[in-house]
Amino acid sequence: MATSSPPDPGTDRSAGPDSLPKWKQILQDLPAYTPGQHLTGDAAAKFRDRVTRSYGAGGTVRGIVAETGRSYGVVQRTLSQAQVLRPPGCPLSDRSKRKGRSVRRLDGENRQHFVARVIRERVNDGTYPPGTRIPSGVTLAKELDVSQFTVHMAVKTLKTQRVLMGSRAYTLGTLVRRSVPPS
């Protein structure tokens, strides 16, 4: 007796276009690309419009390349000319916004100074009261979209500036000093 396995979701054609992410739906009715083909006129305008809208809807350059069959350079140049290309390393969505905070780096601000500034501001405004533990390096790194090492170095700087102190018991983490020097 043969047992039938459930169909692979990637090959199921009955799922319909609603199961695709929005950015892929936008690219669906583009004509197939054949190597060496150069787009002109309306076809080029349609390609630019669809790629730009797809990118704005959450698509990535690599994802659009895979869907359209065009080269990475062509897709990137198209987005760059439309002036919608996000800078490298810029997240698709700001993680700090999701947490209800609007924390942004100042222009030209070093990441380590940014983390130190945010922690110092939170100590000064009472978010981290004196004597309490600050969040772990992992938590701060995710929230501020920096590496754990950057958080570690910023905390180390704040300890030398006597804003924070290490607890005597290793497991208690980093504490806010009872008397914080003025910034």
Backbone bond lengths (Angstrom), bond angles and torsions (degrees), N, CA, C in turn:
res aa  C-N    CA-C-N  psi(-1)  N-CA   C-N-CA  omega(-1)  CA-C   N-CA-C  phi
1 M - - - 1.445 - - 1.527 107.95 -
2 A 1.297 115.89 124.67 1.473 121.22 -177.77 1.522 109.38 -86.24
3 T 1.304 114.39 134.62 1.463 118.27 176.41 1.518 108.21 -100.91
4 S 1.291 114.43 138.84 1.470 117.84 -179.90 1.526 108.83 -99.98
5 S 1.289 114.19 134.45 1.466 118.82 178.30 1.522 108.77 -91.49
6 P 1.325 116.76 153.24 1.466 118.60 -179.84 1.527 109.75 -64.93
7 P 1.336 117.25 147.41 1.459 119.86 -178.11 1.528 111.00 -64.46
8 D 1.321 114.96 148.61 1.452 121.55 177.51 1.533 108.29 -68.43
9 P 1.351 118.87 128.33 1.460 120.32 -178.33 1.520 112.66 -59.26
10 G 1.327 117.92 -28.35 1.451 120.10 -179.70 1.516 113.32 -71.30
11 T 1.342 117.62 -22.30 1.461 120.98 -178.60 1.519 112.33 -105.07
12 D 1.299 118.22 -4.36 1.461 121.63 -178.16 1.521 109.20 -73.82
13 R 1.336 116.74 110.79 1.462 120.88 -178.45 1.531 111.72 -84.82
14 S 1.328 118.52 -14.93 1.460 120.78 -177.72 1.517 112.43 -80.48
15 A 1.346 117.50 -7.50 1.460 120.15 -178.09 1.517 111.77 -65.91
16 G 1.335 117.59 -28.42 1.454 121.08 176.93 1.514 111.87 84.45
17 P 1.335 115.01 167.61 1.458 120.28 -176.21 1.524 113.66 -69.86
18 D 1.339 117.48 -17.83 1.468 119.37 -178.31 1.518 112.31 -67.84
19 S 1.349 117.60 -20.39 1.452 119.88 -179.27 1.524 112.12 -81.12
20 L 1.315 118.23 -11.17 1.460 122.47 178.64 1.523 110.59 -83.92
21 P 1.340 116.92 150.94 1.464 118.57 173.26 1.526 109.42 -62.61
22 K 1.317 116.29 154.11 1.462 121.47 -176.10 1.524 111.62 -57.26
23 W 1.329 117.27 -40.95 1.464 118.68 -177.52 1.520 112.19 -64.24
24 K 1.353 117.74 -29.86 1.468 120.66 177.75 1.525 110.59 -76.99
25 Q 1.340 116.91 -34.27 1.455 120.74 178.45 1.522 110.93 -61.59
26 I 1.328 116.41 -38.02 1.461 121.26 -179.23 1.527 110.70 -62.74
27 L 1.338 117.23 -34.47 1.467 121.48 -176.72 1.525 113.39 -86.65
28 Q 1.327 118.00 -6.58 1.460 120.74 -170.14 1.519 115.32 -58.73
29 D 1.309 119.70 -43.50 1.463 119.10 -173.33 1.528 114.01 -95.13
30 L 1.337 116.93 18.11 1.460 119.38 172.43 1.522 108.37 -69.92
31 P 1.336 117.97 141.97 1.469 118.81 178.71 1.520 110.67 -65.16
32 A 1.314 116.14 151.28 1.470 121.16 -179.18 1.515 109.63 -63.18
33 Y 1.309 115.57 144.28 1.469 121.68 -179.05 1.514 109.93 -95.45
34 T 1.318 116.22 133.94 1.466 120.52 172.83 1.516 107.67 -113.10
35 P 1.335 118.17 135.66 1.464 120.96 -177.61 1.528 111.99 -52.75
36 G 1.327 115.66 136.70 1.454 121.72 179.95 1.514 113.59 89.86
37 Q 1.318 116.74 -7.00 1.461 121.13 -178.61 1.529 109.51 -77.04
38 H 1.307 116.15 131.84 1.462 121.03 176.19 1.517 108.35 -111.58
39 L 1.314 116.34 130.97 1.451 120.72 -178.72 1.524 109.68 -86.81
40 T 1.331 115.68 138.95 1.462 120.84 177.17 1.525 108.95 -138.37
41 G 1.301 115.22 159.84 1.467 121.44 173.72 1.516 113.50 59.41
42 D 1.338 114.75 -129.95 1.466 120.98 -176.37 1.522 112.51 -64.80
43 A 1.320 116.93 -36.12 1.468 120.12 179.60 1.525 110.45 -63.51
44 A 1.331 117.62 -40.96 1.469 121.62 178.83 1.522 110.28 -67.62
45 A 1.322 117.19 -41.30 1.467 120.85 179.41 1.530 110.61 -64.98
46 K 1.338 116.79 -40.41 1.467 120.88 178.98 1.531 110.16 -64.74
47 F 1.355 115.90 -42.56 1.462 120.27 179.02 1.530 109.92 -61.21
48 R 1.340 117.42 -49.39 1.476 121.10 179.67 1.521 111.20 -58.22
49 D 1.329 116.50 -44.41 1.466 120.70 -178.55 1.528 110.85 -63.78
50 R 1.328 117.46 -46.71 1.457 120.93 -177.43 1.530 111.57 -66.61
51 V 1.331 116.96 -42.66 1.468 119.85 -179.40 1.526 110.04 -64.82
52 T 1.319 117.26 -42.27 1.467 121.32 179.68 1.526 111.04 -63.94
53 R 1.330 116.98 -45.33 1.473 120.11 178.79 1.518 111.67 -65.44
54 S 1.336 116.86 -39.08 1.462 121.21 179.57 1.521 110.46 -63.92
55 Y 1.324 116.65 -42.56 1.469 121.45 178.90 1.524 110.06 -64.46
56 G 1.315 117.13 -40.87 1.462 121.25 178.76 1.520 112.16 -66.41
57 A 1.336 116.83 -26.22 1.462 121.02 -179.73 1.520 112.36 -87.22
58 G 1.343 117.36 7.48 1.459 119.62 175.16 1.511 115.40 112.21
59 G 1.310 117.67 1.85 1.454 119.52 178.03 1.519 111.09 -72.71
60 T 1.314 116.14 155.44 1.460 120.79 176.17 1.521 108.15 -105.77
61 V 1.315 116.16 162.33 1.463 119.46 179.25 1.525 109.74 -58.61
62 R 1.331 117.11 -46.68 1.472 120.01 -179.85 1.527 112.01 -62.69
63 G 1.322 117.39 -39.35 1.457 120.55 178.81 1.515 111.74 -64.34
64 I 1.332 116.25 -41.06 1.460 120.35 179.45 1.533 110.02 -67.88
65 V 1.320 116.91 -38.13 1.472 121.29 176.63 1.527 109.34 -59.25
66 A 1.319 117.05 -46.56 1.466 121.34 -179.28 1.524 111.30 -63.67
67 E 1.314 117.77 -38.98 1.469 121.29 -177.40 1.523 112.65 -74.60
68 T 1.341 117.38 -38.15 1.460 120.20 -174.41 1.518 113.55 -92.50
69 G 1.344 117.25 -21.71 1.454 120.00 -177.35 1.521 112.77 81.26
70 R 1.321 117.33 -0.41 1.467 120.97 178.42 1.521 108.88 -80.07
71 S 1.329 116.66 165.57 1.460 119.94 -178.80 1.525 110.28 -76.48
72 Y 1.327 114.78 159.72 1.468 121.44 178.84 1.527 109.82 -58.37
73 G 1.329 116.29 -43.13 1.461 121.19 -179.03 1.518 112.74 -61.71
74 V 1.327 117.13 -41.07 1.464 121.15 -179.97 1.525 110.39 -63.91
75 V 1.332 116.66 -46.87 1.468 120.33 -179.30 1.528 110.44 -65.19
76 Q 1.328 116.61 -44.55 1.463 119.82 -179.14 1.531 110.73 -64.63
77 R 1.328 117.59 -41.40 1.464 121.13 179.30 1.529 110.37 -64.53
78 T 1.326 116.94 -39.95 1.464 121.22 178.34 1.522 110.70 -60.26
79 L 1.333 116.72 -46.36 1.461 121.26 -179.27 1.524 111.40 -69.10
80 S 1.310 115.99 -36.46 1.461 120.28 179.44 1.526 110.38 -66.06
81 Q 1.334 117.22 -42.61 1.460 121.04 178.81 1.523 111.57 -65.61
82 A 1.320 116.64 -30.83 1.472 120.44 177.62 1.528 111.29 -80.54
83 Q 1.330 116.77 -4.74 1.465 124.42 179.32 1.527 113.08 58.05
84 V 1.332 115.77 40.26 1.462 120.88 177.27 1.521 112.03 -118.92
85 L 1.341 117.30 -2.58 1.454 121.24 -176.53 1.518 110.59 -68.46
86 R 1.341 115.92 124.84 1.464 120.57 177.55 1.517 109.00 -72.92
87 P 1.343 118.15 145.27 1.465 119.12 177.46 1.524 110.66 -64.16
88 P 1.349 118.03 153.76 1.459 120.15 178.96 1.527 110.84 -58.11
89 G 1.312 116.04 139.00 1.459 120.58 178.72 1.510 113.70 83.44
90 C 1.322 117.93 -5.81 1.469 120.92 179.83 1.526 107.75 -82.23
91 P 1.333 117.75 121.56 1.457 118.83 -177.57 1.519 111.54 -68.03
92 L 1.328 115.35 153.65 1.456 120.88 178.67 1.516 110.72 -61.01
93 S 1.316 117.12 -42.15 1.457 121.01 176.58 1.513 108.20 -130.16
94 D 1.297 116.43 145.08 1.456 120.98 -177.85 1.527 108.71 -77.04
95 R 1.333 117.11 114.55 1.470 121.06 -177.84 1.515 111.64 -61.31
96 S 1.323 116.65 -34.41 1.463 119.13 -177.89 1.525 110.75 -66.99
97 K 1.349 118.20 -27.78 1.466 119.81 178.16 1.517 110.54 -67.26
98 R 1.344 116.21 -37.90 1.460 119.51 -178.81 1.512 111.74 -64.19
99 K 1.305 117.09 -27.37 1.453 120.47 -179.55 1.526 110.99 -88.55
100 G 1.345 118.06 2.03 1.456 120.65 178.90 1.522 113.02 86.37
101 R 1.331 117.21 8.55 1.458 119.90 179.21 1.512 108.81 -113.25
102 S 1.308 115.60 145.57 1.458 119.01 176.16 1.522 107.81 -112.98
103 V 1.313 116.04 79.80 1.456 122.20 -179.26 1.515 107.43 -103.88
104 R 1.310 116.12 120.38 1.457 120.37 179.86 1.514 110.12 -132.26
105 R 1.312 114.96 148.33 1.454 119.99 174.74 1.515 109.20 -74.01
106 L 1.310 116.19 142.33 1.451 120.73 174.35 1.520 108.56 -74.55
107 D 1.329 117.13 156.31 1.464 120.37 179.81 1.516 110.47 -56.78
108 G 1.311 115.98 126.40 1.453 121.70 177.96 1.524 114.62 75.71
109 E 1.328 117.06 5.66 1.467 119.77 -177.92 1.522 110.80 -77.84
110 N 1.288 115.72 129.02 1.460 124.18 176.49 1.536 108.45 -62.32
111 R 1.338 118.32 142.64 1.475 121.06 -177.66 1.524 112.34 -60.33
112 Q 1.317 116.65 -39.84 1.468 119.93 -179.60 1.530 110.46 -64.31
113 H 1.329 117.46 -42.95 1.468 120.71 177.77 1.528 110.93 -66.08
114 F 1.344 115.93 -35.05 1.458 121.10 177.31 1.534 110.87 -60.75
115 V 1.331 116.77 -48.50 1.469 120.99 -179.43 1.533 109.66 -64.21
116 A 1.321 117.07 -43.69 1.470 120.37 179.08 1.525 110.48 -61.74
117 R 1.344 116.84 -41.29 1.470 120.56 179.40 1.526 111.05 -63.04
118 V 1.338 116.70 -44.17 1.472 120.55 -179.11 1.526 110.39 -62.72
119 I 1.333 117.17 -45.99 1.472 120.07 -179.41 1.526 109.56 -63.56
120 R 1.345 117.56 -44.65 1.469 120.63 179.87 1.537 110.79 -61.30
121 E 1.339 117.86 -42.38 1.468 121.10 177.97 1.529 111.06 -61.58
122 R 1.314 116.37 -40.00 1.464 119.88 -179.70 1.524 111.53 -70.32
123 V 1.330 117.22 -31.96 1.467 120.11 175.42 1.524 108.62 -68.45
124 N 1.337 116.94 -45.28 1.463 121.25 -177.72 1.527 113.17 -67.18
125 D 1.342 118.09 -35.10 1.472 118.93 -178.99 1.530 112.98 -88.71
126 G 1.338 117.35 0.88 1.461 120.20 174.82 1.511 115.08 91.17
127 T 1.339 118.07 1.95 1.463 120.03 177.21 1.523 109.49 -61.91
128 Y 1.351 115.84 -39.75 1.461 121.78 173.74 1.526 106.47 -113.49
129 P 1.345 118.30 93.31 1.466 120.97 -178.44 1.534 112.38 -66.37
130 P 1.345 117.35 156.26 1.470 121.02 178.17 1.529 111.23 -56.15
131 G 1.325 115.61 138.63 1.453 121.23 178.19 1.509 114.82 87.13
132 T 1.333 117.54 -6.52 1.468 119.79 -179.42 1.512 110.39 -98.59
133 R 1.334 114.07 163.47 1.457 121.41 179.63 1.522 109.86 -83.25
134 I 1.326 117.19 140.97 1.463 119.61 171.76 1.521 107.85 -84.26
135 P 1.328 118.28 160.15 1.472 119.97 178.91 1.531 111.20 -59.94
136 S 1.306 115.51 160.17 1.467 120.75 -178.40 1.527 110.61 -64.84
137 G 1.324 114.88 162.14 1.456 120.28 178.66 1.514 112.24 -61.04
138 V 1.324 117.31 -37.15 1.461 121.69 179.14 1.527 109.95 -62.94
139 T 1.339 116.54 -46.31 1.460 121.75 -179.51 1.521 110.89 -61.91
140 L 1.339 116.62 -48.07 1.465 120.24 -179.89 1.529 111.18 -64.23
141 A 1.324 116.81 -39.36 1.466 120.31 -179.98 1.525 110.97 -62.03
142 K 1.324 117.12 -43.70 1.463 120.36 178.73 1.517 110.98 -66.61
143 E 1.314 116.77 -44.72 1.461 121.25 -177.46 1.523 112.18 -63.93
144 L 1.330 117.34 -41.08 1.462 121.49 -175.63 1.526 112.85 -95.73
145 D 1.338 116.33 0.13 1.455 123.05 177.83 1.530 112.21 57.15
146 V 1.330 115.08 49.69 1.467 122.73 175.61 1.523 107.72 -132.26
147 S 1.324 117.20 174.72 1.463 119.90 179.56 1.534 110.39 -81.15
148 Q 1.323 115.70 161.00 1.467 120.47 177.91 1.523 110.67 -65.25
149 F 1.326 116.46 -32.88 1.461 119.75 178.67 1.532 110.56 -65.04
150 T 1.327 117.10 -38.48 1.465 120.76 177.95 1.521 109.84 -62.49
151 V 1.327 117.07 -42.72 1.472 120.70 177.41 1.519 109.72 -62.91
152 H 1.334 117.08 -43.75 1.463 121.73 179.83 1.533 110.50 -57.80
153 M 1.333 116.79 -46.18 1.466 120.45 -178.62 1.529 111.31 -67.50
154 A 1.330 117.67 -36.83 1.475 120.83 178.20 1.528 110.12 -66.43
155 V 1.324 117.31 -42.00 1.470 121.56 178.44 1.525 109.71 -64.26
156 K 1.320 116.31 -40.68 1.468 120.57 178.37 1.534 110.07 -61.07
157 T 1.320 117.04 -41.85 1.471 121.54 177.22 1.526 110.66 -62.38
158 L 1.332 116.80 -43.81 1.471 120.15 -179.56 1.528 111.88 -67.81
159 K 1.327 117.26 -28.08 1.467 119.58 175.47 1.519 110.27 -69.41
160 T 1.332 117.40 -39.94 1.468 119.13 178.55 1.522 111.30 -69.90
161 Q 1.339 117.02 -25.50 1.464 121.09 176.94 1.532 111.32 -86.88
162 R 1.327 116.22 2.93 1.459 124.06 176.06 1.541 113.44 63.96
163 V 1.333 116.11 31.07 1.467 121.29 173.50 1.530 108.41 -89.92
164 L 1.333 116.22 -38.52 1.458 122.29 179.39 1.524 109.09 -120.19
165 M 1.325 115.16 164.27 1.465 119.61 174.92 1.520 108.72 -144.68
166 G 1.316 115.35 149.18 1.456 120.15 175.64 1.522 108.55 -78.32
167 S 1.305 117.09 144.56 1.459 119.57 178.82 1.523 109.09 -76.86
168 R 1.321 116.14 155.76 1.466 119.57 178.62 1.522 110.20 -68.41
169 A 1.315 116.07 -35.47 1.464 120.34 175.66 1.528 107.44 -90.52
170 Y 1.314 116.97 121.35 1.459 122.63 -174.95 1.530 111.92 -52.48
171 T 1.303 118.23 -36.62 1.460 122.12 -174.32 1.526 113.66 -74.37
172 L 1.323 118.43 -10.35 1.463 119.24 -178.66 1.525 113.06 -84.05
173 G 1.305 119.23 -10.06 1.460 120.85 176.40 1.517 113.14 81.93
174 T 1.324 115.92 -153.75 1.462 122.99 -177.72 1.516 108.69 -104.57
175 L 1.327 115.87 131.60 1.459 121.70 -176.67 1.521 111.19 -110.88
176 V 1.338 115.30 154.63 1.466 121.32 173.43 1.521 107.07 -81.39
177 R 1.328 116.91 133.26 1.473 120.51 179.10 1.519 111.04 -63.62
178 R 1.333 115.61 149.93 1.475 120.16 179.08 1.534 111.28 -65.18
179 S 1.309 117.10 -41.20 1.468 120.18 176.82 1.520 108.07 -117.50
180 V 1.332 114.86 108.48 1.452 120.59 -176.60 1.521 108.90 -90.98
181 P 1.332 118.87 129.08 1.462 119.97 178.20 1.520 110.08 -65.79
182 P 1.336 117.98 149.00 1.471 119.81 -179.66 1.529 110.09 -63.17
183 S 1.331 115.35 145.98 1.474 118.92 -177.46 1.495 112.55 -88.30
